[in-house]
Amino acid sequence: MSKLPRFKPFLLSCCTLVLLSGCGQSDEVKVRLSGATMGTTYHITYIANTTSPSQTYLQTKIDNALDQVNQVASTYIVSSELSQLNQSQSTEPRHYSAALTEMLAEGIHLAQFTQGYLDITVGPLVNLWGFGPDHHPKFIPTAAMISQAKQDVGAHFLALDGQSVRKLNPKVYVDLSTLAKGYGVDVVADTLAAEGIDNYLVEIGGEMRIAGHSLAQQDWRIAVEKPVAEQRQVQHVLQPKDSAVATAGDYRNFFDENNVRYSHIIDPNTGYPIHHHTVSVTVVGKSCMAADGLSTGLMVMGVEKGLALADANNIAAMFITRNDDGSFSEHYSQAFQQYL
């Protein structure tokens, strides 16, 4: 199965949101679809009636739509649009698809919004630390290696004009793993809505978008996973209504060296894996692509800076931090309170 960067089950399980649904009796029926995409899995639950398209038709349409996303944004597929952009050494403008330029535009916006804590050009550092598609052996890069890699990192090296993309630095390497799952969720949700399905829950690798109600005519309920690597437990139950939900965490994909844990989440400003007490961040918003990227950006920032940014911009975010005794604490932005 073709994969997007770092889209692996042991990573994505860190942001799994568990569906909690009731059951009821009506003329409607609950349908579940599932499959594989982007190196992980998708799960869709929707409420159908007699006018809804067939399950087979919808599954085929969704699989085709997700395959197109993979062909655009995967660094594991050498012929994908993103791979072609990364392989190009040209600094001349080049035309790309609306899908790729939409993700690039959101990545550039979030880089500016988070003051560089989220950066879609962080790929050289991700690869250097052994978390990229090359699967290099885990080792600790030297300060000189990190300094060298940082020279080619920065969203300001990308210039967009509509669907025209220009690399201002020929070595810039784009990694859309912080956006593409969320973008895929949005694509699937829009596909369902276009087919007249108004009540659904779409999940890809833990990122979600929800609309309408469950079969029991109740709001969908989901549970944020407790941020522990050894087990699966519910940390908090949410009722996000018609929203997208995305979570970033550092406790599934990491390696240990000399009793030090190195996370897959890299701070573009330092070139090193994040090293603070924030272990997961959940964001609720309208766009799953935006929530996906923003959850990672706030995760890199940590609870103090991230919570300040969220409150200043009316962003619904929940931060989970690990205490010195191993327990966890929850911190909410003001906009998040309505979902508790």
LUMVEX-204291 format. One record per residue (C-alpha): residue in one letter; x, y, z. Coordinates in steps of 0.02 Angstrom, whole numbers, plus 50000, padded with zeros to 5 digits. Layout:
<recs>
aXYZ...
</recs>
This chain:
<recs>
m500005000050000s500715016849953k501055027950100l501175046150142p502635051850249r502585044450425f500815038050400k501065021650492p499885012550610f501045013750761l501135032550737l499345035950694s498665026050839c499305040150949c497885050950887t496495038050879l494775044750921v493565031150970l491765031850906l490475030551044s488745028050969g487045022551025c485755012650931g483945016350892q482495011550784s481955021550630d481765019950442e483605024450429v485025011950440k486815013650498v488145008850370r489985006250404l491375006950274s493225003950303g494815001750205a496655005750193t497425022150138m498985032650167g499845018850264t498425017950390t496555014050390y494935023450367h493265020450450i491635028650397t489955027450482y488455035650400i486585035250412a485725029650251n483935029350193t483005022550042t483645036449929s485475034449976p486735027449849s487255009349868q488635004749988t489674997449846y489525013349744l490055024349890q491525013249939t492195013549762k491995032349749i492845035149917d494285023249877n494575032049712a494555049149796l495805043749928d496925035749798q496985052449708v497505061049870n498885048249891q499475050849712v499595069449748a500365070449922s501365054549955t503255054749968y503255035749961i502615036149781v504055042249672s502865047949536s501695057849649e501515076449623l502375080049789s503825068549746q504015077449579l504065094149670n505365087549792q506425079849654s506445095749551q507965106849569s507185120749467t506775137749541e505595141849398p503705142249428r502785126049388h500935122049379y500225109049499s498495102249541a497225111649644a497365098049778l499245100049802t499225119049798e497785119349923m498825109050046l500375119450012a499415135550039e498735129250205g500475123650258i501225140650219h499805149250311l500015138350466a501895141050464q501595159650476f500175157850601t501195146750719q502765157350701g503675143050617y503265129450743l502365120150605d503355119450443i502955108150296t504755109550236v505425100950393g505695084950291p507605085750291l507615085850481v506295072050492n507325061350375l508925065350470w508175058950631g507605042850545f505725046150541g505545049050353p505195037550206d507025032450190h506955023150357h508745026950403p509405017950558k509015027250718f510495037650776i510805054550854p511305067350722t512735078850763a512475097450790a513365100650625m512195088850532i510675097350607s511345114650567q511645109450387a509895102150367k509085117650443q509795128350303d508525120650183v507035121650302g505785135750293a504065138450217h504695155150151f505655144950020l503975141449935a503045154349831l501265151349770d500275160749639g498635151549614q499145134149556s500905139849512v502255134249635r504015140949640k505435134049747l506545148449801n507775135549867p508045120849748k508425109249895v506805112449989y505895096250030v504045096750072d503245084550193l501335085450199s501095071750330t500385084750451l499005089750330a498605075950206k497615064450322g496515078950371y496355084050189g495825066250147v494495066850283d493815082950209v493775075150035v492785060050098a491585070850200d491265081950049t490985066449942l489665060050062a488805076950071a488775077949881e487855061249879g486505067849994i487175059950154d487015072450297n487375061450449y489115053950454l490735051450545v492315050150440e493975044650517i495685042250438g497105037150553g496275045950700e495785062250615m493905064950601r492495075150529i490725073650594a489025079650534g487245077350589h486755063750711s486895045250749l485555032250715a484855035850887q484565054150836q485935059550957d487525069550931w489005058850885r490165056051033i492015052351018a493375048651145v495125055551145e496385041951186k497435042651344p499215046751288v500085030651342a501025018951226e500705002751318q498805002451319r497205009651247q496135019651367v494905033951351q495555050751413h494045061551375v492365060351285l491865074551169q490295079851076p490995090550936k489385091650834d489665097250653s491555098850663a493235091450622v494345084250759a496215080750748t497485075350877a499385075550877g500405065451003d502205060451034y502015044051129r501875030950991n503265034850867f504945037450951f506585029150991d507655028451148e509515031651153n510495031751316n508875032551415v508275047951319r506675047151217y506695055551046s504985059350972h504545059550787i503895077350808i505315089050763d505415107350812p505935116450651n506685130550754t507935119550846g508075104750728y507815092850875p506325082350931i505175091351051h505635089451233h504285095851350h502835089551455t501485091351320v501065073951256s499525077151148v498495091251076t496715089751009v495975103350899v494145105350848g493735115850695k492795116350531s494195110150417c495045093650461m496565098550358a496775114350460a496445105350625d497685091750577g499085104150544l498655115550689s498655101350815t500455097450767g500965115650771l500235118050945m501045101650999v502745108250949m502415124651038g501965116251202v500555120451321e501085137951375k501395145651204g500095134751118l498695138751239a499075157451226l498985156551036a497365146551043d496515158551163a497085173851065n496305166750905n494735157950970i495425140650931a494645125651018a496125115651084m496445103251224f498215100151286i498685084851387t500285086051487r501245072751582n501615076651764d503215071651854d502315057351940g501725050151773s499935056251788f499125067651659s498335084851666e497135092751542h497185110951488y495825118851381s495715134551278q494155145051310a493415139751142f493605121351186q492495122151340q490895120051240y491415102451186l491695095351360
</recs>
